Amino acid sequence: MTTTLITPKGEITLPAEIREKYGFDDWGLLSVIDMGDGSILLKPYESELTKTAEQMRKRLEEDGVTLDDILQTLDEVRKEMFKERYGNIGSRNS
């Protein structure tokens, strides 16, 4: 167990070993959880968006989907949606 100081502004310094272990470089967000028994749990913060993006990245990687595949599909879908919404407006073939 390590002891640290809390400043009048509520700032604390995490020991270097802890920062290194959990990958806090310059800045990092922590979730602060009141355990209700006088204990406080500090946990690296991870947003739901970050979790979902990481899950998607892993799944796409497992399925062999590349960034180029995604960009090509997005371009095709964009063109289809434009055509559905606006017809052949702006088409060079009309």
C-alpha positions in Angstrom: 0.0 0.0 0.0 1.2 3.5 -0.8 0.2 6.8 0.8 -0.3 9.9 -1.2 -1.3 13.5 -0.4 -4.6 15.2 -1.4 -4.2 19.0 -1.9 -6.7 21.6 -0.8 -7.9 21.7 -4.5 -8.6 17.9 -4.3 -5.7 16.9 -6.4 -3.8 13.7 -5.8 -0.6 12.3 -7.2 -0.6 8.7 -8.2 2.7 6.9 -7.6 4.9 6.5 -10.7 4.6 2.7 -10.5 0.8 2.8 -10.7 0.9 5.4 -13.6 3.3 3.2 -15.5 1.4 0.0 -14.8 -1.9 1.4 -16.1 -0.5 3.5 -18.9 -1.1 7.0 -17.7 1.3 9.2 -19.5 0.6 13.0 -19.2 -3.1 13.0 -18.6 -5.7 10.4 -18.0 -9.3 10.1 -16.8 -10.2 8.0 -13.8 -13.6 6.8 -12.6 -14.0 7.5 -8.9 -16.3 5.0 -7.2 -17.4 5.5 -3.6 -17.5 2.1 -2.1 -19.7 3.3 0.8 -17.5 2.0 3.6 -15.0 4.9 3.6 -13.1 3.4 0.6 -12.7 5.0 -2.8 -11.9 3.1 -5.9 -10.0 4.8 -8.7 -10.4 3.0 -12.0 -9.1 3.9 -15.5 -12.0 5.5 -17.3 -13.2 4.0 -20.5 -16.2 5.4 -22.3 -18.9 3.2 -23.8 -18.0 4.6 -27.2 -14.3 3.5 -26.7 -15.4 0.0 -25.6 -17.8 -0.4 -28.6 -15.2 0.9 -31.1 -12.6 -1.6 -29.7 -15.1 -4.5 -30.0 -15.9 -3.5 -33.6 -12.2 -3.2 -34.4 -11.5 -6.7 -33.0 -14.5 -8.2 -34.9 -13.6 -6.6 -38.2 -10.0 -7.8 -37.7 -11.1 -11.3 -37.0 -13.3 -11.2 -40.2 -10.4 -9.9 -42.3 -12.1 -6.6 -43.1 -9.7 -3.9 -44.0 -10.0 -0.1 -43.8 -10.0 0.0 -47.6 -13.0 -2.4 -47.6 -14.9 -0.2 -45.2 -14.1 3.0 -47.2 -15.1 1.4 -50.5 -18.4 0.1 -48.9 -19.1 3.5 -47.4 -18.6 5.2 -50.8 -21.0 2.7 -52.5 -23.7 3.1 -49.8 -23.3 6.9 -50.0 -23.9 6.8 -53.7 -26.9 4.5 -53.3 -28.5 6.7 -50.7 -27.9 9.9 -52.7 -29.6 8.2 -55.7 -32.6 7.0 -53.6 -33.0 10.5 -52.2 -32.3 12.7 -55.2 -32.6 10.5 -58.2 -30.2 11.2 -61.0 -29.6 14.8 -60.0 -26.0 15.7 -60.8 -25.5 12.5 -62.8 -23.3 13.0 -65.8 -25.3 10.2 -67.6 -28.7 12.0 -67.5 
